[in-house]
Amino acid sequence: MHAQVIELQLEPERLDELELLVRSALVPALREQSGFCGALNLTGRERGEALLVLLWETEDDAARPLPRSAAPSGLALSTVTDLLAARPCSVTIWEVDARA
């Protein structure tokens, strides 16, 4: 198993928008992707930081770009990938050595 780890720096007020995008748009789109195993969205509200951990069966699965899923209406950003492109972020791939 491998993890695609996305680290984001956002204005603290944008973290709610990110959470909504992840929950209502990204995760449903990822469930349609082969190799997807799960997701965690971690936030440090005081610091305006987010850590999105996407779990995949293989390293190749983890290295694929995120799908361009449509966001719910009324949000300023149309996709999670737009959000990632608009902000400083890092995307790294990790091997998962232990899982409970």
N, C-alpha and C positions, 0 to 999 in steps of 0.2 A: 504494500500500500504506500501511496505517496500523497503529500499535501502540497497544494499550491497556496502559498502564504502571501497575502496582499496587505501591506502596511500603508495606511493613509493618515494624512494630517488634514483635518478639516476644522472649520469654525464649529465650536461646540453646538450651536443651534442647527447645524446641518446633519448631525449624527442621527436625529430622528428620521430625516429624509432617507439617509443611507439605510437605516434599519428597515424602513418600509419598502424600499427598492429591493433589498436582499430577500425579505420575507415574501413579498407579493409578486415579484417579477423574476429575480435571478434564480432562486431555489426551484420554483416550478419549471423554469426553462432547463436548469441543470438536471432535473429528474428525467428529462427526455434524452440526455446525453449518455452514451454508453460509457461505463466505467465509473460513473459518479457514485460515491458512497455516503456523502454527508457534508454538512457545513456548520461552522461556528462563526458567529459574528461577535467579536469582543470589542467593547468600547471603554475608553478612558475619558469620560465626559469632561472632567476638569481640565484635561490637557488637550481635548479636541483630537484624540487619536482613536483610530479604529484598526483592528486586526481581523481580517477575514481569512478563515482557514477552510479551504475546500479539499475534501478527501476524495482520492481517486484510486482505482485499482492498480494502475500502472504509471510509470514515469511519463510515458508518451501521452496518456490521458491527461495528466496534470499539466503538461506543457502546452496543450491546445489553448488557443485564445478563448476567452469567455464568449458565450453567445450574445448576440445583440437583441435582448428581450425588451419588449415594450413595457414601459412603466405605467402604473395607474394614472388616470387623468388627473390633472391638477398639480402635478409635480413639476418643478422647474427643470429638472434634468430628465431626458427621455429614456435613458438607459443607464445601467450600472457602468457599462464601458465608457459612456460619456463622462460619468462622474470620475472614473479612474483617469481618463485622459485630461480632465480639467484640473487635477490636483497633483501635487507631488506625491508619488507613491513608489513603493518598491514591490516587485513580484519575484518571489523565489520559490524553488521547488525543494522539498525536503522528503527524505525517506522516513517513513513511520516505523520506528523500531519496536514500539510497545503500544498496545491498545487494550483497554479494559472494557 
